[in-house]
Amino acid sequence: MTKLYKLVFIVAIISCNPKNVTNEINTYTFETLKIPIKENFVPSITRNQYLDSDSGEYLALYSKTSQRLEFFNLETKQSSKSIKIDREGPNGVGSFNGFTIASLDCLLLASIPPKIQVLDFSGNKKRSIPVNDPKNKVNWLGSTNLVPFLFKGDTLFGSQPFFSDIFKTSKGEAKQSTPFFYMNLSLEKPEVAWLDINRPEDEWDKGKKDPNLSWADRYDSIIVSPLSDHRLWIISKNKRKLLGYKEARSSHLNQFNILKDYPVGDQGMIRALEAGRYEILLNDHYRDVFYRFFFAGIKLENYNLTPRELFTNKPRVGVLVLNKDLDIIGEHLFEDHAVENWNYFVGKKGLYVSTNNPNRDDFDENFLRYDIIRFEGLEYED
């Protein structure tokens, strides 16, 4: 094949752009879960955790008002356990940004300034482990639905993807940053180490983009889903290195928000809404698939809401369904305002998506409500 023929062949492929055409996957609501909540329970939707145990299925959510972690039994639809999280005192954890339940009596909190707080199920603080980053000093740590703590035996993996000031961060500095750390929790004094994994060299070739990301794991693999890139990163826990990239592109995302300067007024929110982005990545180990959620870009004039209202509860949410090899099975775009952003989890029955979007006509703050979504072609037990 001559060089000219190769060039023509490549141009033809790009012109057809087959990667930007994704089949719609059929879905249906298998069941609706509706849990009554007390007036003093205001859930933090940045983090929830599903637990499948011998005694049943549970959903853990933190209440911002009562400052308690509640465990809801999904069969009885009642709270079966509550853990008080002290901000001050001998068991105080200060401000924190998410949690991960590591075992039936081990609760990990991501506190700020960056520390991992280890509590038992009575709320007693057992350990406090600092997380220091010598290369990128940002006063942030989280275990949210975007980046929950992940594990390989006693080794914990965490993420810190941000910069102190992205508008002052150069392309070279971004490429040199190392977003992921790990530590061995079995040691008396765990020390933080940073994976020798950098951002892709061409990530900011077309301008600065949101550095935030999400991740999920499957056995030895950690799959990283940047919010502003079609590529997924594949990391080995054992080798602690990047194995490669795999594109998983939604047909509803054709551009990403470019961060040019400090936003004035609502302009930052407006640009982000118009562009859209990826968000939470979930692994469904019951069906051995991944769900890559996204926000589709919108035209503000199509909505009778302020930019702030739309930014807080984005109207057009969709999901890419990927097989274990990260190939696209299909994608689904929910109806406008149908689901609540960030509030999803995987259970034995299917994919649970919260329908507590305040912009819905039937929104009721007295209930936690989830639709259990099933996808055509995937296997379910009942």
Secondary structure, DSSP 8 states (H G I E B T S, - for coil): --HHHHHHHHHHHHHH-GGG---B--EEEEEEEEEE--TT--EEEEEEEEEEETTEEEEEEEETTTTEEEEEETTTTEEEEEEE--SSSTT---EEEEEEEEETTEEEEEEETTEEEEE-TTS-EEEEEE---SSS------BSSSS--EEETTEEEEE----S-GGG--HHHHHH---EEEEETTSSS---EE-S----TTTTTTS-----EEEEEETTEEEEEETT-SEEEEEETTTTEEEEEEE---TT--------S---TTHHHHHHHHHEEEEEEEEETTTTEEEEEEEE---GGG-SS-HHHHHHS-S-EEEEEE-TT--EEEEEE--TT-S-TT-EEEETTEEEEE---TTSTT--TTEEEEEEEEETTS----
